[in-house]
Amino acid sequence: MHPVGLVKYTTPYESLKRAIDLAGGIKEISGNSKVFIKPNFVVWFDGIPFPKYGVLTTARMIEDLVILLNDHGVTGLILFDTIRKDVFGS
């Protein structure tokens, strides 16, 4: 079983760092590692109420994760997400 960190989000960077530390941290990620970040970007349609919490990864959370990884010495970051083709008709 893998450890999980559950933290009340109060201060952006510190809350994320605390959750990651509780889940085992990033000590095994070396500075020359390539890290793939797959946030949960969401396309939302007008007329459908948007839930207040738990739907997507905010830009602030991604920024803090990138800063945390850079502070750890990681420079090989890849940020990628997908959008369903049928959403935009292509």
PyMOL Python script that loads the backbone (N, CA, C, O; Angstrom):
from pymol import cmd

cmd.read_pdbstr("""\
ATOM      1  N   MET A   1       0.841  -1.174   0.000  1.00  0.00           N
ATOM      2  CA  MET A   1       0.000   0.000   0.000  1.00  0.00           C
ATOM      3  C   MET A   1       0.891   1.243   0.000  1.00  0.00           C
ATOM      4  O   MET A   1       1.929   1.272   0.660  1.00  0.00           O
ATOM      5  N   HIS A   2       0.479   2.255  -0.737  1.00  0.00           N
ATOM      6  CA  HIS A   2       1.240   3.493  -0.831  1.00  0.00           C
ATOM      7  C   HIS A   2       0.707   4.519   0.164  1.00  0.00           C
ATOM      8  O   HIS A   2      -0.498   4.585   0.409  1.00  0.00           O
ATOM      9  N   PRO A   3       1.609   5.322   0.738  1.00  0.00           N
ATOM     10  CA  PRO A   3       1.154   6.354   1.672  1.00  0.00           C
ATOM     11  C   PRO A   3       0.370   7.445   0.946  1.00  0.00           C
ATOM     12  O   PRO A   3       0.587   7.714  -0.235  1.00  0.00           O
ATOM     13  N   VAL A   4      -0.529   8.049   1.675  1.00  0.00           N
ATOM     14  CA  VAL A   4      -1.355   9.131   1.146  1.00  0.00           C
ATOM     15  C   VAL A   4      -1.238  10.307   2.096  1.00  0.00           C
ATOM     16  O   VAL A   4      -1.174  10.116   3.311  1.00  0.00           O
ATOM     17  N   GLY A   5      -1.208  11.525   1.560  1.00  0.00           N
ATOM     18  CA  GLY A   5      -1.179  12.712   2.404  1.00  0.00           C
ATOM     19  C   GLY A   5      -2.444  13.519   2.209  1.00  0.00           C
ATOM     20  O   GLY A   5      -2.773  13.887   1.081  1.00  0.00           O
ATOM     21  N   LEU A   6      -3.146  13.795   3.261  1.00  0.00           N
ATOM     22  CA  LEU A   6      -4.362  14.598   3.206  1.00  0.00           C
ATOM     23  C   LEU A   6      -4.136  15.837   4.055  1.00  0.00           C
ATOM     24  O   LEU A   6      -3.897  15.745   5.259  1.00  0.00           O
ATOM     25  N   VAL A   7      -4.213  16.996   3.414  1.00  0.00           N
ATOM     26  CA  VAL A   7      -3.891  18.255   4.081  1.00  0.00           C
ATOM     27  C   VAL A   7      -4.966  19.278   3.744  1.00  0.00           C
ATOM     28  O   VAL A   7      -5.396  19.370   2.595  1.00  0.00           O
ATOM     29  N   LYS A   8      -5.397  20.037   4.727  1.00  0.00           N
ATOM     30  CA  LYS A   8      -6.307  21.145   4.452  1.00  0.00           C
ATOM     31  C   LYS A   8      -5.519  22.218   3.713  1.00  0.00           C
ATOM     32  O   LYS A   8      -4.444  22.623   4.157  1.00  0.00           O
ATOM     33  N   TYR A   9      -6.051  22.673   2.593  1.00  0.00           N
ATOM     34  CA  TYR A   9      -5.371  23.660   1.760  1.00  0.00           C
ATOM     35  C   TYR A   9      -5.578  25.048   2.366  1.00  0.00           C
ATOM     36  O   TYR A   9      -6.651  25.639   2.243  1.00  0.00           O
ATOM     37  N   THR A  10      -4.529  25.555   3.022  1.00  0.00           N
ATOM     38  CA  THR A  10      -4.620  26.871   3.658  1.00  0.00           C
ATOM     39  C   THR A  10      -3.637  27.857   3.046  1.00  0.00           C
ATOM     40  O   THR A  10      -3.998  28.996   2.751  1.00  0.00           O
ATOM     41  N   THR A  11      -2.413  27.429   2.857  1.00  0.00           N
ATOM     42  CA  THR A  11      -1.401  28.270   2.220  1.00  0.00           C
ATOM     43  C   THR A  11      -0.860  27.510   1.016  1.00  0.00           C
ATOM     44  O   THR A  11      -0.424  26.368   1.157  1.00  0.00           O
ATOM     45  N   PRO A  12      -0.880  28.119  -0.159  1.00  0.00           N
ATOM     46  CA  PRO A  12      -0.606  27.396  -1.401  1.00  0.00           C
ATOM     47  C   PRO A  12       0.627  26.490  -1.378  1.00  0.00           C
ATOM     48  O   PRO A  12       0.471  25.270  -1.340  1.00  0.00           O
ATOM     49  N   TYR A  13       1.799  27.018  -1.399  1.00  0.00           N
ATOM     50  CA  TYR A  13       3.012  26.212  -1.520  1.00  0.00           C
ATOM     51  C   TYR A  13       3.181  25.275  -0.331  1.00  0.00           C
ATOM     52  O   TYR A  13       3.486  24.096  -0.506  1.00  0.00           O
ATOM     53  N   GLU A  14       2.987  25.791   0.867  1.00  0.00           N
ATOM     54  CA  GLU A  14       3.212  25.002   2.075  1.00  0.00           C
ATOM     55  C   GLU A  14       2.237  23.830   2.178  1.00  0.00           C
ATOM     56  O   GLU A  14       2.627  22.739   2.595  1.00  0.00           O
ATOM     57  N   SER A  15       0.979  24.042   1.805  1.00  0.00           N
ATOM     58  CA  SER A  15      -0.010  22.961   1.868  1.00  0.00           C
ATOM     59  C   SER A  15       0.344  21.838   0.902  1.00  0.00           C
ATOM     60  O   SER A  15       0.253  20.663   1.258  1.00  0.00           O
ATOM     61  N   LEU A  16       0.744  22.186  -0.306  1.00  0.00           N
ATOM     62  CA  LEU A  16       1.140  21.175  -1.288  1.00  0.00           C
ATOM     63  C   LEU A  16       2.379  20.421  -0.814  1.00  0.00           C
ATOM     64  O   LEU A  16       2.433  19.194  -0.895  1.00  0.00           O
ATOM     65  N   LYS A  17       3.369  21.154  -0.322  1.00  0.00           N
ATOM     66  CA  LYS A  17       4.602  20.523   0.156  1.00  0.00           C
ATOM     67  C   LYS A  17       4.305  19.568   1.310  1.00  0.00           C
ATOM     68  O   LYS A  17       4.864  18.472   1.367  1.00  0.00           O
ATOM     69  N   ARG A  18       3.442  19.972   2.215  1.00  0.00           N
ATOM     70  CA  ARG A  18       3.076  19.122   3.358  1.00  0.00           C
ATOM     71  C   ARG A  18       2.394  17.836   2.880  1.00  0.00           C
ATOM     72  O   ARG A  18       2.707  16.752   3.374  1.00  0.00           O
ATOM     73  N   ALA A  19       1.473  17.944   1.933  1.00  0.00           N
ATOM     74  CA  ALA A  19       0.782  16.757   1.411  1.00  0.00           C
ATOM     75  C   ALA A  19       1.766  15.806   0.736  1.00  0.00           C
ATOM     76  O   ALA A  19       1.686  14.591   0.919  1.00  0.00           O
ATOM     77  N   ILE A  20       2.689  16.356  -0.040  1.00  0.00           N
ATOM     78  CA  ILE A  20       3.691  15.525  -0.716  1.00  0.00           C
ATOM     79  C   ILE A  20       4.611  14.871   0.310  1.00  0.00           C
ATOM     80  O   ILE A  20       4.946  13.694   0.180  1.00  0.00           O
ATOM     81  N   ASP A  21       5.022  15.624   1.326  1.00  0.00           N
ATOM     82  CA  ASP A  21       5.875  15.058   2.380  1.00  0.00           C
ATOM     83  C   ASP A  21       5.168  13.912   3.109  1.00  0.00           C
ATOM     84  O   ASP A  21       5.785  12.884   3.389  1.00  0.00           O
ATOM     85  N   LEU A  22       3.886  14.082   3.416  1.00  0.00           N
ATOM     86  CA  LEU A  22       3.126  13.034   4.103  1.00  0.00           C
ATOM     87  C   LEU A  22       2.981  11.777   3.245  1.00  0.00           C
ATOM     88  O   LEU A  22       2.853  10.668   3.766  1.00  0.00           O
ATOM     89  N   ALA A  23       3.004  11.965   1.927  1.00  0.00           N
ATOM     90  CA  ALA A  23       2.870  10.824   1.006  1.00  0.00           C
ATOM     91  C   ALA A  23       4.216  10.192   0.668  1.00  0.00           C
ATOM     92  O   ALA A  23       4.288   9.307  -0.185  1.00  0.00           O
ATOM     93  N   GLY A  24       5.272  10.634   1.322  1.00  0.00           N
ATOM     94  CA  GLY A  24       6.587  10.036   1.098  1.00  0.00           C
ATOM     95  C   GLY A  24       7.604  10.977   0.499  1.00  0.00           C
ATOM     96  O   GLY A  24       8.783  10.638   0.400  1.00  0.00           O
ATOM     97  N   GLY A  25       7.165  12.156   0.098  1.00  0.00           N
ATOM     98  CA  GLY A  25       8.099  13.160  -0.399  1.00  0.00           C
ATOM     99  C   GLY A  25       8.603  12.898  -1.803  1.00  0.00           C
ATOM    100  O   GLY A  25       8.130  12.004  -2.505  1.00  0.00           O
ATOM    101  N   ILE A  26       9.578  13.708  -2.191  1.00  0.00           N
ATOM    102  CA  ILE A  26      10.163  13.587  -3.531  1.00  0.00           C
ATOM    103  C   ILE A  26      11.654  13.284  -3.454  1.00  0.00           C
ATOM    104  O   ILE A  26      12.391  13.508  -4.415  1.00  0.00           O
ATOM    105  N   LYS A  27      12.090  12.780  -2.319  1.00  0.00           N
ATOM    106  CA  LYS A  27      13.528  12.554  -2.123  1.00  0.00           C
ATOM    107  C   LYS A  27      14.123  11.568  -3.129  1.00  0.00           C
ATOM    108  O   LYS A  27      15.321  11.617  -3.404  1.00  0.00           O
ATOM    109  N   GLU A  28      13.301  10.675  -3.679  1.00  0.00           N
ATOM    110  CA  GLU A  28      13.819   9.700  -4.642  1.00  0.00           C
ATOM    111  C   GLU A  28      13.861  10.242  -6.069  1.00  0.00           C
ATOM    112  O   GLU A  28      14.320   9.551  -6.978  1.00  0.00           O
ATOM    113  N   ILE A  29      13.392  11.457  -6.271  1.00  0.00           N
ATOM    114  CA  ILE A  29      13.471  12.090  -7.589  1.00  0.00           C
ATOM    115  C   ILE A  29      14.774  12.869  -7.636  1.00  0.00           C
ATOM    116  O   ILE A  29      14.972  13.800  -6.856  1.00  0.00           O
ATOM    117  N   SER A  30      15.660  12.494  -8.545  1.00  0.00           N
ATOM    118  CA  SER A  30      16.948  13.185  -8.630  1.00  0.00           C
ATOM    119  C   SER A  30      16.820  14.425  -9.515  1.00  0.00           C
ATOM    120  O   SER A  30      15.863  14.566 -10.277  1.00  0.00           O
ATOM    121  N   GLY A  31      17.786  15.303  -9.398  1.00  0.00           N
ATOM    122  CA  GLY A  31      17.782  16.539 -10.168  1.00  0.00           C
ATOM    123  C   GLY A  31      17.803  16.325 -11.667  1.00  0.00           C
ATOM    124  O   GLY A  31      17.306  17.166 -12.416  1.00  0.00           O
ATOM    125  N   ASN A  32      18.373  15.210 -12.122  1.00  0.00           N
ATOM    126  CA  ASN A  32      18.432  14.974 -13.566  1.00  0.00           C
ATOM    127  C   ASN A  32      17.257  14.129 -14.058  1.00  0.00           C
ATOM    128  O   ASN A  32      17.264  13.667 -15.199  1.00  0.00           O
ATOM    129  N   SER A  33      16.255  13.925 -13.213  1.00  0.00           N
ATOM    130  CA  SER A  33      15.063  13.175 -13.618  1.00  0.00           C
ATOM    131  C   SER A  33      14.204  14.006 -14.562  1.00  0.00           C
ATOM    132  O   SER A  33      14.239  15.236 -14.537  1.00  0.00           O
ATOM    133  N   LYS A  34      13.447  13.322 -15.380  1.00  0.00           N
ATOM    134  CA  LYS A  34      12.409  13.970 -16.174  1.00  0.00           C
ATOM    135  C   LYS A  34      11.088  13.672 -15.471  1.00  0.00           C
ATOM    136  O   LYS A  34      10.752  12.512 -15.230  1.00  0.00           O
ATOM    137  N   VAL A  35      10.352  14.715 -15.148  1.00  0.00           N
ATOM    138  CA  VAL A  35       9.096  14.563 -14.415  1.00  0.00           C
ATOM    139  C   VAL A  35       7.946  14.969 -15.327  1.00  0.00           C
ATOM    140  O   VAL A  35       7.933  16.067 -15.883  1.00  0.00           O
ATOM    141  N   PHE A  36       6.992  14.077 -15.470  1.00  0.00           N
ATOM    142  CA  PHE A  36       5.810  14.289 -16.298  1.00  0.00           C
ATOM    143  C   PHE A  36       4.663  14.698 -15.389  1.00  0.00           C
ATOM    144  O   PHE A  36       4.291  13.946 -14.488  1.00  0.00           O
ATOM    145  N   ILE A  37       4.097  15.877 -15.610  1.00  0.00           N
ATOM    146  CA  ILE A  37       2.977  16.367 -14.809  1.00  0.00           C
ATOM    147  C   ILE A  37       1.733  16.318 -15.685  1.00  0.00           C
ATOM    148  O   ILE A  37       1.681  16.946 -16.742  1.00  0.00           O
ATOM    149  N   LYS A  38       0.735  15.568 -15.237  1.00  0.00           N
ATOM    150  CA  LYS A  38      -0.524  15.461 -15.973  1.00  0.00           C
ATOM    151  C   LYS A  38      -1.628  16.040 -15.093  1.00  0.00           C
ATOM    152  O   LYS A  38      -2.248  15.318 -14.312  1.00  0.00           O
ATOM    153  N   PRO A  39      -1.873  17.343 -15.221  1.00  0.00           N
ATOM    154  CA  PRO A  39      -2.943  17.943 -14.425  1.00  0.00           C
ATOM    155  C   PRO A  39      -4.300  17.516 -14.977  1.00  0.00           C
ATOM    156  O   PRO A  39      -4.384  16.907 -16.044  1.00  0.00           O
ATOM    157  N   ASN A  40      -5.320  17.830 -14.264  1.00  0.00           N
ATOM    158  CA  ASN A  40      -6.667  17.490 -14.705  1.00  0.00           C
ATOM    159  C   ASN A  40      -7.343  18.752 -15.228  1.00  0.00           C
ATOM    160  O   ASN A  40      -8.208  19.322 -14.565  1.00  0.00           O
ATOM    161  N   PHE A  41      -6.941  19.185 -16.425  1.00  0.00           N
ATOM    162  CA  PHE A  41      -7.591  20.339 -17.038  1.00  0.00           C
ATOM    163  C   PHE A  41      -8.980  19.916 -17.496  1.00  0.00           C
ATOM    164  O   PHE A  41      -9.174  18.781 -17.932  1.00  0.00           O
ATOM    165  N   VAL A  42      -9.931  20.808 -17.401  1.00  0.00           N
ATOM    166  CA  VAL A  42     -11.312  20.468 -17.721  1.00  0.00           C
ATOM    167  C   VAL A  42     -11.886  21.515 -18.662  1.00  0.00           C
ATOM    168  O   VAL A  42     -11.689  22.715 -18.474  1.00  0.00           O
ATOM    169  N   VAL A  43     -12.598  21.043 -19.675  1.00  0.00           N
ATOM    170  CA  VAL A  43     -13.376  21.930 -20.536  1.00  0.00           C
ATOM    171  C   VAL A  43     -14.792  21.907 -19.984  1.00  0.00           C
ATOM    172  O   VAL A  43     -15.385  20.841 -19.820  1.00  0.00           O
ATOM    173  N   TRP A  44     -15.328  23.080 -19.700  1.00  0.00           N
ATOM    174  CA  TRP A  44     -16.658  23.156 -19.105  1.00  0.00           C
ATOM    175  C   TRP A  44     -17.583  23.907 -20.039  1.00  0.00           C
ATOM    176  O   TRP A  44     -17.162  24.846 -20.714  1.00  0.00           O
ATOM    177  N   PHE A  45     -18.820  23.505 -20.080  1.00  0.00           N
ATOM    178  CA  PHE A  45     -19.783  24.090 -21.006  1.00  0.00           C
ATOM    179  C   PHE A  45     -20.739  25.025 -20.281  1.00  0.00           C
ATOM    180  O   PHE A  45     -21.116  24.777 -19.135  1.00  0.00           O
ATOM    181  N   ASP A  46     -21.131  26.109 -20.963  1.00  0.00           N
ATOM    182  CA  ASP A  46     -22.111  27.045 -20.410  1.00  0.00           C
ATOM    183  C   ASP A  46     -23.413  26.308 -20.113  1.00  0.00           C
ATOM    184  O   ASP A  46     -23.803  25.388 -20.833  1.00  0.00           O
ATOM    185  N   GLY A  47     -24.062  26.722 -19.059  1.00  0.00           N
ATOM    186  CA  GLY A  47     -25.338  26.136 -18.702  1.00  0.00           C
ATOM    187  C   GLY A  47     -25.245  24.965 -17.750  1.00  0.00           C
ATOM    188  O   GLY A  47     -26.254  24.534 -17.191  1.00  0.00           O
ATOM    189  N   ILE A  48     -24.047  24.447 -17.560  1.00  0.00           N
ATOM    190  CA  ILE A  48     -23.853  23.348 -16.617  1.00  0.00           C
ATOM    191  C   ILE A  48     -23.160  23.929 -15.390  1.00  0.00           C
ATOM    192  O   ILE A  48     -22.071  24.491 -15.514  1.00  0.00           O
ATOM    193  N   PRO A  49     -23.767  23.807 -14.202  1.00  0.00           N
ATOM    194  CA  PRO A  49     -23.137  24.391 -13.015  1.00  0.00           C
ATOM    195  C   PRO A  49     -21.773  23.760 -12.731  1.00  0.00           C
ATOM    196  O   PRO A  49     -21.604  22.542 -12.798  1.00  0.00           O
ATOM    197  N   PHE A  50     -20.832  24.603 -12.421  1.00  0.00           N
ATOM    198  CA  PHE A  50     -19.469  24.153 -12.154  1.00  0.00           C
ATOM    199  C   PHE A  50     -19.309  23.865 -10.667  1.00  0.00           C
ATOM    200  O   PHE A  50     -19.536  24.758  -9.850  1.00  0.00           O
ATOM    201  N   PRO A  51     -18.924  22.640 -10.289  1.00  0.00           N
ATOM    202  CA  PRO A  51     -18.734  22.321  -8.869  1.00  0.00           C
ATOM    203  C   PRO A  51     -17.648  23.195  -8.237  1.00  0.00           C
ATOM    204  O   PRO A  51     -16.672  23.558  -8.894  1.00  0.00           O
ATOM    205  N   LYS A  52     -17.825  23.522  -6.980  1.00  0.00           N
ATOM    206  CA  LYS A  52     -16.891  24.414  -6.295  1.00  0.00           C
ATOM    207  C   LYS A  52     -15.539  23.755  -6.026  1.00  0.00           C
ATOM    208  O   LYS A  52     -14.513  24.434  -6.077  1.00  0.00           O
ATOM    209  N   TYR A  53     -15.511  22.458  -5.743  1.00  0.00           N
ATOM    210  CA  TYR A  53     -14.263  21.785  -5.369  1.00  0.00           C
ATOM    211  C   TYR A  53     -14.110  20.454  -6.100  1.00  0.00           C
ATOM    212  O   TYR A  53     -15.090  19.860  -6.551  1.00  0.00           O
ATOM    213  N   GLY A  54     -12.875  20.001  -6.208  1.00  0.00           N
ATOM    214  CA  GLY A  54     -12.575  18.640  -6.591  1.00  0.00           C
ATOM    215  C   GLY A  54     -12.710  18.267  -8.053  1.00  0.00           C
ATOM    216  O   GLY A  54     -12.821  17.081  -8.365  1.00  0.00           O
ATOM    217  N   VAL A  55     -12.705  19.221  -8.952  1.00  0.00           N
ATOM    218  CA  VAL A  55     -12.899  18.894 -10.356  1.00  0.00           C
ATOM    219  C   VAL A  55     -11.609  19.008 -11.148  1.00  0.00           C
ATOM    220  O   VAL A  55     -11.370  18.202 -12.047  1.00  0.00           O
ATOM    221  N   LEU A  56     -10.793  19.964 -10.846  1.00  0.00           N
ATOM    222  CA  LEU A  56      -9.599  20.182 -11.652  1.00  0.00           C
ATOM    223  C   LEU A  56      -8.429  20.631 -10.804  1.00  0.00           C
ATOM    224  O   LEU A  56      -8.575  21.029  -9.648  1.00  0.00           O
ATOM    225  N   THR A  57      -7.267  20.552 -11.420  1.00  0.00           N
ATOM    226  CA  THR A  57      -6.048  21.039 -10.793  1.00  0.00           C
ATOM    227  C   THR A  57      -5.896  22.504 -11.164  1.00  0.00           C
ATOM    228  O   THR A  57      -5.868  22.838 -12.348  1.00  0.00           O
ATOM    229  N   THR A  58      -5.797  23.372 -10.187  1.00  0.00           N
ATOM    230  CA  THR A  58      -5.698  24.799 -10.481  1.00  0.00           C
ATOM    231  C   THR A  58      -4.311  25.156 -11.004  1.00  0.00           C
ATOM    232  O   THR A  58      -3.334  24.449 -10.758  1.00  0.00           O
ATOM    233  N   ALA A  59      -4.250  26.264 -11.729  1.00  0.00           N
ATOM    234  CA  ALA A  59      -2.966  26.755 -12.228  1.00  0.00           C
ATOM    235  C   ALA A  59      -2.023  27.046 -11.064  1.00  0.00           C
ATOM    236  O   ALA A  59      -0.813  26.859 -11.182  1.00  0.00           O
ATOM    237  N   ARG A  60      -2.570  27.500  -9.950  1.00  0.00           N
ATOM    238  CA  ARG A  60      -1.745  27.793  -8.774  1.00  0.00           C
ATOM    239  C   ARG A  60      -1.084  26.523  -8.243  1.00  0.00           C
ATOM    240  O   ARG A  60       0.089  26.539  -7.870  1.00  0.00           O
ATOM    241  N   MET A  61      -1.838  25.422  -8.210  1.00  0.00           N
ATOM    242  CA  MET A  61      -1.292  24.152  -7.728  1.00  0.00           C
ATOM    243  C   MET A  61      -0.178  23.661  -8.655  1.00  0.00           C
ATOM    244  O   MET A  61       0.845  23.157  -8.192  1.00  0.00           O
ATOM    245  N   ILE A  62      -0.380  23.808  -9.950  1.00  0.00           N
ATOM    246  CA  ILE A  62       0.648  23.400 -10.912  1.00  0.00           C
ATOM    247  C   ILE A  62       1.890  24.267 -10.743  1.00  0.00           C
ATOM    248  O   ILE A  62       3.010  23.758 -10.741  1.00  0.00           O
ATOM    249  N   GLU A  63       1.692  25.576 -10.601  1.00  0.00           N
ATOM    250  CA  GLU A  63       2.830  26.481 -10.399  1.00  0.00           C
ATOM    251  C   GLU A  63       3.613  26.088  -9.146  1.00  0.00           C
ATOM    252  O   GLU A  63       4.842  26.029  -9.172  1.00  0.00           O
ATOM    253  N   ASP A  64       2.907  25.821  -8.060  1.00  0.00           N
ATOM    254  CA  ASP A  64       3.583  25.443  -6.813  1.00  0.00           C
ATOM    255  C   ASP A  64       4.321  24.119  -6.952  1.00  0.00           C
ATOM    256  O   ASP A  64       5.402  23.954  -6.387  1.00  0.00           O
ATOM    257  N   LEU A  65       3.752  23.172  -7.698  1.00  0.00           N
ATOM    258  CA  LEU A  65       4.426  21.895  -7.921  1.00  0.00           C
ATOM    259  C   LEU A  65       5.699  22.092  -8.734  1.00  0.00           C
ATOM    260  O   LEU A  65       6.730  21.489  -8.434  1.00  0.00           O
ATOM    261  N   VAL A  66       5.631  22.929  -9.758  1.00  0.00           N
ATOM    262  CA  VAL A  66       6.824  23.219 -10.567  1.00  0.00           C
ATOM    263  C   VAL A  66       7.893  23.885  -9.709  1.00  0.00           C
ATOM    264  O   VAL A  66       9.066  23.528  -9.805  1.00  0.00           O
ATOM    265  N   ILE A  67       7.513  24.841  -8.877  1.00  0.00           N
ATOM    266  CA  ILE A  67       8.465  25.515  -7.984  1.00  0.00           C
ATOM    267  C   ILE A  67       9.073  24.510  -7.008  1.00  0.00           C
ATOM    268  O   ILE A  67      10.283  24.515  -6.785  1.00  0.00           O
ATOM    269  N   LEU A  68       8.238  23.649  -6.427  1.00  0.00           N
ATOM    270  CA  LEU A  68       8.724  22.647  -5.476  1.00  0.00           C
ATOM    271  C   LEU A  68       9.740  21.723  -6.145  1.00  0.00           C
ATOM    272  O   LEU A  68      10.783  21.423  -5.564  1.00  0.00           O
ATOM    273  N   LEU A  69       9.441  21.273  -7.360  1.00  0.00           N
ATOM    274  CA  LEU A  69      10.370  20.397  -8.082  1.00  0.00           C
ATOM    275  C   LEU A  69      11.649  21.134  -8.454  1.00  0.00           C
ATOM    276  O   LEU A  69      12.739  20.573  -8.347  1.00  0.00           O
ATOM    277  N   ASN A  70      11.526  22.398  -8.892  1.00  0.00           N
ATOM    278  CA  ASN A  70      12.722  23.195  -9.197  1.00  0.00           C
ATOM    279  C   ASN A  70      13.568  23.406  -7.949  1.00  0.00           C
ATOM    280  O   ASN A  70      14.795  23.328  -8.014  1.00  0.00           O
ATOM    281  N   ASP A  71      12.927  23.672  -6.812  1.00  0.00           N
ATOM    282  CA  ASP A  71      13.661  23.833  -5.551  1.00  0.00           C
ATOM    283  C   ASP A  71      14.418  22.556  -5.188  1.00  0.00           C
ATOM    284  O   ASP A  71      15.449  22.610  -4.519  1.00  0.00           O
ATOM    285  N   HIS A  72      13.909  21.423  -5.626  1.00  0.00           N
ATOM    286  CA  HIS A  72      14.538  20.120  -5.384  1.00  0.00           C
ATOM    287  C   HIS A  72      15.642  19.842  -6.411  1.00  0.00           C
ATOM    288  O   HIS A  72      16.370  18.857  -6.293  1.00  0.00           O
ATOM    289  N   GLY A  73      15.761  20.714  -7.417  1.00  0.00           N
ATOM    290  CA  GLY A  73      16.807  20.555  -8.425  1.00  0.00           C
ATOM    291  C   GLY A  73      16.344  19.953  -9.733  1.00  0.00           C
ATOM    292  O   GLY A  73      17.149  19.769 -10.645  1.00  0.00           O
ATOM    293  N   VAL A  74      15.058  19.642  -9.846  1.00  0.00           N
ATOM    294  CA  VAL A  74      14.530  19.040 -11.073  1.00  0.00           C
ATOM    295  C   VAL A  74      14.305  20.133 -12.114  1.00  0.00           C
ATOM    296  O   VAL A  74      13.621  21.122 -11.851  1.00  0.00           O
ATOM    297  N   THR A  75      14.881  19.947 -13.284  1.00  0.00           N
ATOM    298  CA  THR A  75      14.686  20.918 -14.368  1.00  0.00           C
ATOM    299  C   THR A  75      14.015  20.292 -15.584  1.00  0.00           C
ATOM    300  O   THR A  75      13.536  21.014 -16.458  1.00  0.00           O
ATOM    301  N   GLY A  76      13.972  18.972 -15.659  1.00  0.00           N
ATOM    302  CA  GLY A  76      13.347  18.289 -16.792  1.00  0.00           C
ATOM    303  C   GLY A  76      11.873  18.051 -16.547  1.00  0.00           C
ATOM    304  O   GLY A  76      11.468  16.938 -16.209  1.00  0.00           O
ATOM    305  N   LEU A  77      11.061  19.093 -16.716  1.00  0.00           N
ATOM    306  CA  LEU A  77       9.633  18.990 -16.452  1.00  0.00           C
ATOM    307  C   LEU A  77       8.844  18.968 -17.754  1.00  0.00           C
ATOM    308  O   LEU A  77       9.116  19.737 -18.675  1.00  0.00           O
ATOM    309  N   ILE A  78       7.869  18.080 -17.814  1.00  0.00           N
ATOM    310  CA  ILE A  78       6.967  18.003 -18.956  1.00  0.00           C
ATOM    311  C   ILE A  78       5.556  18.150 -18.410  1.00  0.00           C
ATOM    312  O   ILE A  78       5.136  17.385 -17.542  1.00  0.00           O
ATOM    313  N   LEU A  79       4.825  19.136 -18.919  1.00  0.00           N
ATOM    314  CA  LEU A  79       3.441  19.372 -18.518  1.00  0.00           C
ATOM    315  C   LEU A  79       2.566  19.045 -19.719  1.00  0.00           C
ATOM    316  O   LEU A  79       2.718  19.645 -20.783  1.00  0.00           O
ATOM    317  N   PHE A  80       1.651  18.094 -19.552  1.00  0.00           N
ATOM    318  CA  PHE A  80       0.844  17.654 -20.680  1.00  0.00           C
ATOM    319  C   PHE A  80      -0.528  17.220 -20.202  1.00  0.00           C
ATOM    320  O   PHE A  80      -0.662  16.602 -19.146  1.00  0.00           O
ATOM    321  N   ASP A  81      -1.534  17.542 -20.977  1.00  0.00           N
ATOM    322  CA  ASP A  81      -2.881  17.057 -20.719  1.00  0.00           C
ATOM    323  C   ASP A  81      -3.551  16.813 -22.058  1.00  0.00           C
ATOM    324  O   ASP A  81      -3.041  17.236 -23.095  1.00  0.00           O
ATOM    325  N   THR A  82      -4.665  16.148 -22.042  1.00  0.00           N
ATOM    326  CA  THR A  82      -5.375  15.853 -23.282  1.00  0.00           C
ATOM    327  C   THR A  82      -6.772  16.441 -23.234  1.00  0.00           C
ATOM    328  O   THR A  82      -7.334  16.673 -22.163  1.00  0.00           O
ATOM    329  N   ILE A  83      -7.312  16.673 -24.403  1.00  0.00           N
ATOM    330  CA  ILE A  83      -8.698  17.102 -24.541  1.00  0.00           C
ATOM    331  C   ILE A  83      -9.343  16.153 -25.542  1.00  0.00           C
ATOM    332  O   ILE A  83      -8.769  15.872 -26.594  1.00  0.00           O
ATOM    333  N   ARG A  84     -10.511  15.668 -25.222  1.00  0.00           N
ATOM    334  CA  ARG A  84     -11.205  14.768 -26.148  1.00  0.00           C
ATOM    335  C   ARG A  84     -11.421  15.448 -27.486  1.00  0.00           C
ATOM    336  O   ARG A  84     -11.782  16.624 -27.537  1.00  0.00           O
ATOM    337  N   LYS A  85     -11.207  14.733 -28.548  1.00  0.00           N
ATOM    338  CA  LYS A  85     -11.348  15.295 -29.891  1.00  0.00           C
ATOM    339  C   LYS A  85     -12.776  15.757 -30.173  1.00  0.00           C
ATOM    340  O   LYS A  85     -12.975  16.768 -30.846  1.00  0.00           O
ATOM    341  N   ASP A  86     -13.763  15.035 -29.672  1.00  0.00           N
ATOM    342  CA  ASP A  86     -15.147  15.381 -29.988  1.00  0.00           C
ATOM    343  C   ASP A  86     -15.628  16.648 -29.286  1.00  0.00           C
ATOM    344  O   ASP A  86     -16.692  17.169 -29.622  1.00  0.00           O
ATOM    345  N   VAL A  87     -14.869  17.148 -28.321  1.00  0.00           N
ATOM    346  CA  VAL A  87     -15.263  18.370 -27.615  1.00  0.00           C
ATOM    347  C   VAL A  87     -15.271  19.562 -28.561  1.00  0.00           C
ATOM    348  O   VAL A  87     -16.157  20.413 -28.488  1.00  0.00           O
ATOM    349  N   PHE A  88     -14.293  19.624 -29.439  1.00  0.00           N
ATOM    350  CA  PHE A  88     -14.185  20.752 -30.356  1.00  0.00           C
ATOM    351  C   PHE A  88     -14.531  20.369 -31.791  1.00  0.00           C
ATOM    352  O   PHE A  88     -14.312  21.153 -32.715  1.00  0.00           O
ATOM    353  N   GLY A  89     -15.060  19.188 -31.977  1.00  0.00           N
ATOM    354  CA  GLY A  89     -15.522  18.772 -33.288  1.00  0.00           C
ATOM    355  C   GLY A  89     -14.430  18.431 -34.280  1.00  0.00           C
ATOM    356  O   GLY A  89     -14.683  18.422 -35.485  1.00  0.00           O
ATOM    357  N   SER A  90     -13.225  18.150 -33.812  1.00  0.00           N
ATOM    358  CA  SER A  90     -12.152  17.812 -34.754  1.00  0.00           C
ATOM    359  C   SER A  90     -11.737  16.371 -34.604  1.00  0.00           C
ATOM    360  O   SER A  90     -10.846  15.909 -35.316  1.00  0.00           O
TER     361      SER A  90
END
""", "prot")
cmd.dss("prot")
cmd.show_as("cartoon", "prot")
cmd.util.cbc("prot")
cmd.orient("prot")
